[in-house]
Amino acid sequence: MRDEQLDMITTEMELCEAALDEVIQAAQAKEEWRQYLVCDGLPAPWDVPGMNTYIHLWEKEVYTVSSERCKERTTEAINLLNQLDDIREDPFDKSERRRSDWAWVASRFREFQALNLEYCTYRLLRDIKSKMNRIDIPTADFRMQEELFSLCLWVSITLPTPTPNPRSVAKPRIKLTWPELCVDIMFPQTLKREMVAIRGMYTYYDHLTDTSETFRAPPLPPYYLKTLSQACQEEIFGKMKYKYDNRVKPKMEPVEVIQDDGTVVVMEPEVEPELDEDVMAPHVPYRKLDVSPSVFHLNKMDNELKESLLQLEHEIPPGVLNLRKYTVIGGVYFLDLYYQPPQPQGMVSYEVFISTLTEPYSLQTVPYVVKYDPPPPHEPGTRRTPEEIEEELLQQEKELDELILLEITLPKHVYWLEPPMVVQWDYDLKAWTLNNVFDFKNIEEKGYVTFRTGIFRPIAIATLKWSNLPYQAWEIRPEKDGTVTFQLSCAILTLEFHVQQNTICVKDIQSAPNDAFEPHLNVYYSFSKLRKIMRSIGIDVFPYFDTFLYVEGTCEKYWPMENHLYFCMAYLSVVFNMTWSRWNMTLDYRAIVFQMRAYRFDRPKQANFDTVLVRAQSTAYIECTEVSQEFSDVPVEGMRFFADLWHLVRSTSIKSLRSRITSADKTMVKTLYRLYKNVRFLSFS
């Protein structure tokens, strides 16, 4: 019965998958036609030859790009890249070759966008007099603020060498205030002004984080690749083989055989062949074993889960940010120190200009590193005099004064649900690190952070990724028009999703710290697009399979069982009201409990919830309720066997409800299933 029922629901899964693929293919065809009608000279993002041609033409002008062309090209390139990323999330062509080509094109676009900004900076610095603003006689600057990036430059003009004056005071420190970047910087006295240029740049996009080794998810554990049908079959086969291996085996003695010629030959007993894992062992007579087949299989599952969790742990070098636990949001800040390129000199009444060209024709970085070792912590019980403490503080303050001091106002277009932390990009490690960030302070009431560093590197602000986990409660509610509302009460935020056909919107957010998500409220997106937007703003309620390592208070469930249940719940969401149960957290990973009832739109008062117990082998209504004194898994009277929730409901519901379930939009079922299995509310609440 289990095999028959699971085969039937597997067919429904395939139909829903095919229905969503048809919608994606139709949307792609519509987008191709729209792109054809626009005729804006830009390639279609999915067209690899066209995108390659765009890169080829870009390469011809990237080394001589002006600031105006840099702005135009950045807008074009980032928009194309974002569209390509959306296509890669929901590909209309799932072949490995097409995926590989798209990944290559995306990588090339990122590479040339970086060059675009670098050579724009170089061209500005090549002609300080005409392309930059003169602040005063010895200094000049340049400021540009665009939708996708902001660029600020500061240079010290080379002046004739004056006659030495022993009474002259030292030049003041370089202090820069760049509102375009929301950054204030004070450099140490030791930073030389002559022939250098300081660049500050802020990009709303982040092309560094996802290249880090700690960003990549570890390989999937084996049980994440199993379907419920395969898991159940593996259990049955395993139990049968265990009983077969531990059966009472008859003693086989060597047999003497007399040949025709009178000789005696000793025949050894035949060795029984090993059984294949995918073949069911034959039935054997009952035998009481020290470890029953059920306990043996449960122990095997426990060991498999423990081994998988050990494989998920990342080995993180000291000081490197673990991007499985933390997230970088709000964009990237670049702080660089360059040599000034040779400047043009006027000739013939300044009608002709000449300039020295030095290879390579690009920005040259000034090597600048100030090392700082924080004082080690004092051993407990060590006593120091006030003079020693004061001397130590003065020495530490003096050493810190040799570092660069930065003050960054936190971006307002993202959510800061947990305290921020500053990290720097290490090009050698290809990772965000905290190794050169000192004296960090979070001024929460004023919304900015300060810190010191002794090195020029890209800077970003990170925070805890899983601040909204575990969930407090969840509810699925069908709507009269056939759509579905999914409410999720997180640790901080409360989210309300609305699903119609193949699109999802966030209808409401409660307890939000600002209005960063306001432009996206009640706007319908594909699931992948909405997930990308939410993560970029700092709302990550889409845990990975290794998130359990970084969140406390969860109840991870057996994935083949949990995954199958999400599909069943998606199918029934158009009819049934489902919500969380307080018992779910108390059970181990082999059982899931929640509440469910048929939702009647024509009745002001709804019926009471039924309690559903789901295991890998069966699903049933149980007598236990939310107000019971203790949990009981006793099924309700007359409960028959059902392999999953889908068959339980189809066999116990009235005809009108069964009809509505059968006629559910398969595209919406698949969309709901994607939402549920990525939120994983059954394991995190």
C-alpha positions in Angstrom: 0.0 0.0 0.0 2.8 2.4 0.8 4.5 1.8 -2.5 1.3 2.3 -4.4 0.5 5.5 -2.6 4.0 7.0 -2.9 4.1 6.1 -6.6 0.9 8.1 -7.1 2.1 11.2 -5.3 5.4 11.0 -7.2 3.4 11.3 -10.4 1.7 14.4 -9.0 5.1 15.9 -8.2 6.3 15.3 -11.8 3.1 16.9 -13.2 3.6 20.0 -11.0 7.2 20.3 -12.0 6.2 20.1 -15.7 3.5 22.7 -15.2 6.0 25.2 -13.7 8.5 24.5 -16.4 5.9 25.3 -19.0 5.2 28.7 -17.3 8.9 29.5 -17.2 9.2 28.6 -20.9 6.2 30.7 -21.8 7.6 33.6 -19.7 11.0 33.3 -21.5 9.3 33.3 -24.9 7.4 36.5 -24.0 10.6 38.1 -22.7 12.4 37.2 -25.9 9.7 39.0 -27.9 9.8 42.0 -25.6 13.6 42.2 -26.0 13.2 42.0 -29.8 10.7 44.9 -29.8 12.8 47.1 -27.5 15.7 47.1 -29.9 17.9 49.1 -27.6 21.2 47.8 -28.9 21.8 45.6 -25.8 22.1 41.8 -26.0 19.6 39.5 -24.5 21.1 38.3 -21.2 20.5 34.6 -22.0 22.2 35.0 -25.4 25.8 33.9 -24.8 27.2 34.9 -28.3 25.4 38.3 -28.0 26.8 38.9 -24.5 30.3 37.8 -25.6 30.1 40.4 -28.4 29.1 43.0 -25.9 32.2 42.2 -23.8 34.4 42.3 -26.9 33.1 45.8 -27.8 33.5 46.8 -24.1 37.1 45.7 -24.1 37.9 48.1 -27.0 37.0 51.2 -24.9 37.5 50.1 -21.3 41.1 51.4 -21.2 40.1 54.9 -22.4 36.7 55.2 -20.6 35.5 58.6 -19.5 33.6 59.2 -16.3 30.3 59.7 -18.2 30.7 56.6 -20.2 31.7 54.7 -17.1 28.4 55.6 -15.5 26.4 54.5 -18.6 28.4 51.3 -19.0 28.0 50.4 -15.3 24.2 50.8 -15.5 24.0 48.6 -18.6 26.4 45.9 -17.3 24.9 45.6 -13.8 21.3 45.4 -15.2 22.3 42.7 -17.7 24.2 40.9 -15.0 21.2 41.0 -12.6 18.9 39.6 -15.4 21.4 36.9 -16.1 21.6 35.9 -12.4 17.7 35.7 -12.3 17.8 33.4 -15.4 20.5 31.2 -13.8 18.2 30.8 -10.7 15.2 29.7 -12.8 16.8 28.4 -16.0 14.6 27.7 -19.0 17.5 25.5 -20.3 18.8 23.2 -17.6 21.7 21.7 -19.7 25.1 21.7 -18.1 26.6 23.3 -21.1 24.2 26.3 -21.0 24.8 26.7 -17.3 28.5 26.7 -17.8 28.3 29.3 -20.5 26.1 31.6 -18.4 28.6 31.3 -15.4 31.5 32.2 -17.7 29.7 35.2 -19.1 28.7 36.4 -15.6 32.3 36.1 -14.5 33.6 38.1 -17.5 31.0 40.8 -16.8 32.2 41.2 -13.3 35.8 41.3 -14.4 35.2 44.1 -16.9 33.0 46.1 -14.5 35.9 46.2 -12.1 38.2 47.3 -14.9 35.6 49.9 -15.9 35.9 51.6 -12.5 39.7 51.2 -12.3 40.4 52.9 -15.6 37.8 55.6 -15.0 39.8 56.4 -11.9 43.1 56.3 -13.8 41.8 58.6 -16.5 40.7 61.1 -13.9 44.0 61.1 -12.2 45.9 61.5 -15.5 44.6 65.0 -15.8 44.0 66.5 -12.3 44.0 70.1 -13.5 41.1 69.8 -15.9 39.1 66.9 -14.5 39.2 67.4 -10.8 38.0 70.3 -8.5 40.7 72.5 -6.9 39.9 72.7 -3.2 42.8 75.1 -2.5 46.3 75.6 -3.8 47.8 72.3 -2.6 44.8 69.9 -2.9 42.1 68.8 -5.3 39.2 66.4 -5.3 36.6 64.7 -7.4 33.1 63.4 -6.3 30.6 61.4 -8.2 27.4 59.8 -6.8 25.4 57.5 -9.0 22.6 54.9 -8.5 24.9 51.9 -8.4 28.2 53.4 -7.1 29.9 56.5 -5.7 33.4 57.6 -6.4 35.5 60.1 -4.5 39.2 61.1 -5.1 41.6 63.3 -3.1 45.0 64.4 -4.3 47.8 66.6 -3.0 49.1 68.8 -5.8 52.9 68.8 -6.3 54.2 72.3 -5.6 57.7 73.8 -6.1 60.0 72.9 -3.2 60.1 75.8 -0.8 63.2 77.0 1.1 63.5 75.0 4.3 62.0 76.8 7.3 63.0 75.3 10.7 60.1 77.2 12.4 57.4 75.8 10.1 54.9 73.4 11.8 54.2 70.0 10.6 51.5 69.6 8.0 48.1 68.7 9.4 46.7 65.2 9.1 44.6 64.4 6.1 40.9 64.4 7.2 38.3 63.5 4.6 34.5 63.8 4.8 32.8 62.1 1.9 28.9 62.4 2.2 28.6 60.6 -1.1 30.0 57.5 0.7 28.7 58.3 4.2 32.3 58.0 5.4 34.7 60.1 7.4 38.4 59.3 7.4 41.4 60.5 9.4 44.8 59.4 8.3 47.9 59.1 10.5 50.5 61.8 10.6 53.0 59.3 9.0 51.0 59.1 5.7 53.0 61.2 3.2 51.1 63.6 1.0 53.5 64.0 -1.9 52.6 62.4 -5.2 49.8 60.2 -3.8 46.0 60.0 -4.5 43.4 58.6 -2.1 40.3 56.9 -3.6 37.1 56.1 -1.8 34.5 54.1 -3.7 31.2 52.5 -2.6 29.4 49.9 -4.8 25.8 48.9 -4.0 26.6 45.5 -5.6 29.0 43.0 -4.1 31.1 40.9 -6.5 33.5 39.6 -3.8 31.5 37.7 -1.2 30.2 34.9 -3.3 33.8 34.1 -4.5 34.9 33.3 -1.0 35.5 29.7 -0.1 33.5 30.0 3.1 30.4 31.2 1.1 30.1 27.9 -0.8 27.8 25.3 0.7 29.4 21.9 1.6 28.3 18.9 -0.4 24.9 17.6 0.3 24.6 14.8 2.9 23.5 11.5 1.3 20.1 11.4 2.9 19.3 14.8 1.4 19.3 13.1 -2.0 16.8 10.4 -1.1 13.0 10.5 -1.8 10.6 9.3 0.8 10.0 6.2 -1.3 13.7 5.4 -1.4 14.1 6.0 2.3 11.2 3.6 3.1 12.5 1.0 0.7 15.9 1.3 2.2 14.5 0.7 5.7 12.5 -2.4 4.6 15.5 -3.9 2.8 17.8 -3.1 5.7 15.6 -4.8 8.2 15.1 -7.9 6.1 18.8 -8.1 5.4 19.6 -7.7 9.1 17.2 -10.5 10.0 18.6 -12.6 7.2 22.2 -12.1 8.3 21.3 -13.0 11.9 19.2 -16.1 11.1 19.8 -19.5 12.5 22.2 -21.0 10.0 22.4 -24.8 9.6 25.8 -26.3 10.2 27.4 -27.2 7.0 29.9 -30.1 7.3 32.3 -31.2 4.6 30.9 -34.2 2.6 32.9 -37.2 1.4 32.0 -38.2 -2.1 33.1 -41.5 -3.7 34.0 -41.1 -7.3 33.4 -43.7 -10.0 37.0 -44.8 -9.8 36.7 -45.4 -6.1 38.6 -42.4 -4.9 37.1 -40.3 -2.0 36.8 -36.5 -2.5 35.9 -34.1 0.3 33.4 -31.5 -0.9 33.4 -28.2 1.0 30.0 -26.7 1.7 29.0 -23.9 -0.8 29.4 -20.4 0.4 26.2 -18.4 0.3 26.6 -15.4 -2.1 26.3 -11.9 -0.7 23.0 -10.1 -1.3 22.9 -6.9 -3.2 21.7 -3.8 -1.3 18.9 -3.2 -3.7 17.5 -6.8 -3.5 15.2 -7.8 -0.7 16.5 -10.6 1.4 14.3 -13.7 1.6 12.0 -14.2 4.6 13.5 -16.2 7.5 11.9 -17.8 10.6 11.4 -15.4 13.5 14.2 -15.2 15.9 14.5 -12.9 19.0 17.6 -10.8 18.6 19.4 -8.7 21.2 19.0 -5.7 19.0 15.6 -5.7 17.1 15.5 -4.8 13.4 13.7 -1.6 14.2 16.3 -0.5 16.8 19.1 -1.5 14.4 17.7 0.7 11.7 17.1 3.7 14.0 20.7 3.4 15.2 21.9 3.3 11.6 19.9 6.5 10.9 21.3 8.2 14.0 24.9 7.4 12.9 24.2 8.6 9.4 22.9 11.9 10.7 25.9 12.4 13.0 28.4 11.6 10.3 26.7 14.0 7.9 26.8 16.8 10.4 30.5 16.3 10.9 31.0 16.6 7.2 29.2 19.9 7.1 31.5 21.7 9.4 33.8 24.2 7.8 37.5 24.6 8.7 37.8 28.3 8.9 41.3 29.9 9.1 41.9 32.2 12.1 40.3 35.6 11.6 38.4 34.6 8.5 34.6 35.4 8.4 32.5 32.3 8.2 29.9 33.2 5.5 27.8 30.2 6.4 27.0 31.9 9.7 27.4 35.6 8.8 26.3 37.7 5.9 27.8 40.8 4.2 25.1 43.3 3.3 24.9 46.9 2.2 27.6 46.9 -0.5 31.4 47.2 -0.5 33.6 50.2 0.4 37.0 50.5 -1.4 39.8 52.6 0.2 42.9 52.8 -1.9 46.2 54.7 -2.0 47.7 55.3 -5.4 50.7 57.0 -7.0 49.7 60.0 -9.1 50.3 59.3 -12.8 52.4 61.9 -14.8 50.4 65.0 -15.5 50.2 66.8 -18.9 52.4 69.9 -19.4 51.4 72.9 -21.5 53.5 73.7 -24.5 53.2 76.5 -27.1 51.0 78.9 -25.1 49.1 75.9 -23.6 47.6 75.0 -27.0 49.5 71.7 -27.0 50.0 69.4 -24.0 52.5 66.6 -23.6 52.7 64.0 -20.9 55.0 61.2 -19.9 53.5 57.7 -20.2 54.8 55.1 -17.9 54.0 51.4 -18.2 51.8 49.8 -17.2 49.1 52.4 -18.1 47.1 51.7 -15.0 46.8 52.6 -11.4 49.8 51.9 -9.3 49.2 51.0 -5.6 51.3 52.6 -2.9 52.5 49.9 -0.5 51.3 51.0 2.9 51.0 48.7 6.0 51.1 49.7 9.6 51.3 46.7 11.9 49.5 46.8 15.2 49.5 44.0 17.9 46.8 44.5 20.5 48.0 44.0 24.1 47.5 40.5 25.4 44.9 40.0 28.1 46.3 40.1 31.6 46.2 36.9 33.7 43.5 36.7 36.3 44.6 38.0 39.7 47.4 40.2 38.3 47.6 43.5 40.1 48.8 46.7 38.5 49.4 50.1 39.9 47.5 53.1 38.5 50.7 54.4 37.0 51.2 51.2 35.1 47.7 51.2 33.9 47.9 54.8 32.7 51.3 54.2 31.0 49.8 51.1 29.2 46.8 53.1 28.0 48.9 55.9 26.7 51.2 53.5 24.9 48.2 51.8 23.3 46.6 55.1 22.3 49.9 56.1 20.7 50.0 52.9 18.7 46.4 53.2 17.6 47.0 56.8 16.6 49.3 55.4 13.8 46.4 53.7 12.2 43.7 54.9 9.8 40.5 56.0 11.6 37.2 55.5 9.7 33.6 56.3 10.6 31.0 54.7 8.4 27.3 55.5 8.6 25.3 52.3 8.3 23.4 52.1 5.0 19.7 52.7 5.2 18.7 50.4 2.4 19.2 47.2 4.4 18.0 45.9 7.8 20.5 45.7 10.7 18.7 43.2 12.9 21.9 42.2 14.8 25.0 44.3 15.8 27.2 45.0 12.7 30.9 44.0 12.4 33.5 45.4 10.0 35.6 43.1 7.8 38.2 43.6 5.1 38.8 41.6 1.9 42.0 39.6 1.7 42.9 39.0 -1.9 45.4 36.2 -1.1 42.9 34.3 1.0 39.9 35.3 -1.1 37.9 35.9 2.1 36.6 38.5 4.4 38.7 38.8 7.5 38.8 40.7 10.8 42.6 40.5 11.1 43.3 44.2 10.5 40.3 45.7 12.2 41.0 47.3 15.5 39.2 49.5 18.1 35.8 48.7 16.6 32.9 50.6 18.1 29.2 50.4 17.2 27.4 53.6 18.0 23.9 52.1 17.7 21.9 55.1 18.8 23.5 57.3 16.1 23.6 54.6 13.4 27.3 54.5 12.6 30.5 52.4 13.3 34.1 53.5 13.9 37.2 51.4 13.6 40.9 51.6 12.8 43.0 49.8 10.3 46.6 49.8 9.1 46.0 48.6 5.6 44.2 49.8 2.4 41.7 47.0 1.5 38.0 46.7 0.5 35.8 47.1 3.5 32.3 45.7 4.2 29.9 45.4 7.0 28.7 42.0 8.1 26.1 40.8 10.6 24.6 37.5 11.8 22.9 35.8 8.9 20.3 33.8 10.9 19.0 36.5 13.3 15.4 35.5 12.4 15.8 31.8 13.4 14.3 29.8 15.0 10.7 30.7 14.1 8.1 31.3 16.8 5.0 30.2 14.8 3.7 29.7 11.3 0.3 29.5 9.6 -1.0 28.6 6.2 -4.4 30.0 5.2 -6.3 29.5 1.9 -8.0 32.6 0.4 -11.4 32.7 -1.3 -9.9 33.6 -4.7 -7.8 30.4 -4.7 -4.6 32.0 -3.6 -2.7 31.2 -0.3 -1.4 33.3 2.5 1.6 32.0 4.5 2.4 33.8 7.8 5.8 33.3 9.5 6.5 34.6 13.0 10.3 34.8 13.2 12.6 35.6 16.1 12.5 39.3 15.2 10.3 39.9 12.2 6.8 38.7 11.3 6.4 38.1 7.6 3.2 37.5 5.5 3.7 35.9 2.1 0.9 35.8 -0.5 1.2 33.2 -3.3 -0.7 33.2 -6.6 0.2 30.9 -9.5 4.0 31.1 -10.0 4.6 34.4 -8.1 5.0 35.4 -4.5 4.8 38.7 -2.7 5.4 39.9 0.8 2.2 41.6 1.9 3.3 42.7 5.3 6.4 43.0 7.5 6.1 43.7 11.3 8.9 44.9 13.6 11.0 46.1 10.8 13.8 48.6 11.8 13.3 50.9 8.8 11.5 51.1 5.5 14.2 49.4 3.4 11.7 46.8 2.1 8.9 49.3 1.4 9.5 49.4 -2.4 9.0 45.6 -2.6 5.9 45.2 -0.5 2.9 43.8 -2.4 5.1 43.3 -5.5 4.9 39.8 -7.0 8.2 38.1 -7.9 9.3 34.6 -8.8 10.4 32.7 -5.7 14.1 33.0 -6.7 13.9 36.7 -7.3 12.1 37.4 -4.0 14.6 35.3 -2.1 17.5 37.2 -3.7 15.9 40.6 -2.8 15.2 39.6 0.8 18.7 38.3 1.4 20.2 41.5 -0.1 18.2 43.5 2.4 19.2 41.4 5.4 16.1 39.1 5.7 17.3 35.6 5.4 14.6 33.1 6.3 15.8 30.4 3.8 18.2 28.2 5.8 20.6 25.8 4.3 21.0 22.2 5.4 24.1 23.2 7.5 22.3 26.1 9.3 21.6 23.8 12.2 25.3 24.1 13.1 24.8 27.9 13.7 21.4 28.2 15.3 20.2 27.0 18.7 16.8 25.8 19.6 16.0 23.9 16.4 14.5 20.5 15.8 15.9 19.2 12.5 13.7 16.6 10.9 14.5 13.7 8.7 14.8 15.3 5.3 13.1 12.7 3.0 10.1 12.8 5.3 10.1 16.5 5.7 10.6 17.3 2.1 7.7 15.0 1.0 5.4 16.5 3.6 6.1 20.0 2.2 4.8 18.9 -1.2 1.7 17.4 0.4 1.1 20.6 2.4 1.5 22.7 -0.8 -1.1 20.6 -2.5 -3.6 20.9 0.3 -3.0 24.6 1.0 -5.8 25.8 -1.2 -8.3 24.0 1.1 -6.8 23.5 4.5 -5.8 25.9 7.3 -2.5 24.6 8.8 -0.5 25.9 11.8 2.3 25.0 14.1 2.1 22.7 17.2 4.0 23.1 20.4 4.7 19.3 20.4 6.8 19.5 17.3 9.8 20.8 19.1 9.6 18.1 21.7 9.8 15.2 19.3 13.0 13.7 17.7 13.8 14.1 14.0 11.8 11.0 13.0 8.4 12.7 13.7 6.6 15.9 12.8 3.4 17.3 14.4 1.2 20.1 13.3 -2.5 21.2 13.3 -4.8 21.2 10.4 -8.5 21.9 9.6 -10.6 22.4 6.5 -11.2 26.1 6.0 -14.8 27.1 5.2 -15.2 30.6 3.7 -19.0 30.5 4.2 -18.7 30.1 8.0 -17.8 32.9 10.4 -16.6 30.3 12.9 -14.2 27.6 11.9 -14.0 24.1 13.3 -11.3 23.0 15.8 -7.9 22.0 14.6 -7.0 18.3 14.2 -3.6 17.2 15.2 -1.5 15.3 12.6 1.4 13.1 13.3 3.7 12.4 10.4 6.4 9.7 10.3 8.4 8.3 7.4 6.3 5.2 7.4 2.8 6.6 7.9 0.6 9.6 8.6 -2.4 9.8 11.0 -4.7 12.0 13.0 -4.0 11.5 16.7 -6.0 12.1 19.9 -3.4 14.5 21.3 -4.3 18.2 21.3 -2.4 21.4 22.2 -4.0 21.4 25.7 -3.1 17.8 26.5 -1.0 17.3 29.6 1.5 15.2 27.7 2.1 14.0 24.2 0.5 10.9 22.9 0.8 9.3 19.5 -2.4 7.2 19.8 -4.3 7.5 16.5 -7.9 8.5 16.5 -10.4 5.7 16.6 -10.9 3.9 13.3 -7.8 5.4 11.7 -6.5 3.3 8.7 -3.1 3.2 7.2 -1.9 6.1 5.0 1.5 6.5 3.6 1.4 10.4 3.6 -0.7 13.4 4.3 -2.1 13.7 0.8 -3.7 10.2 0.9 -4.9 10.8 4.5 -6.8 13.9 3.5 -8.1 12.5 0.2 -9.6 9.5 2.0 -11.1 11.2 5.0 -12.5 14.4 3.4 -15.9 15.1 1.9 -16.4 15.1 -1.8 -16.4 18.9 -2.3 -13.0 19.2 -0.6 -11.5 16.4 -2.6 -12.7 18.1 -5.8 -11.1 21.4 -4.8 -7.8 19.6 -4.0 -7.8 17.7 -7.4 -8.4 21.0 -9.3 -5.6 22.9 -7.5 -3.4 24.9 -9.8 -0.3 22.8 -10.3 1.9 25.8 -11.0 0.9 27.3 -7.7 1.4 24.0 -5.9 5.0 23.8 -7.1 5.6 27.5 -6.1 4.2 26.8 -2.6 6.4 23.7 -2.4 9.5 25.7 -3.2 8.6 28.3 -0.6 7.9 25.8 2.1 10.9 23.6 1.6 13.3 26.6 1.5 11.8 28.2 4.6 11.9 24.8 6.4 9.4 25.9 9.1 8.9 22.3 10.3 12.6 22.0 11.4 13.0 25.5 12.7 9.9 26.0 14.9 
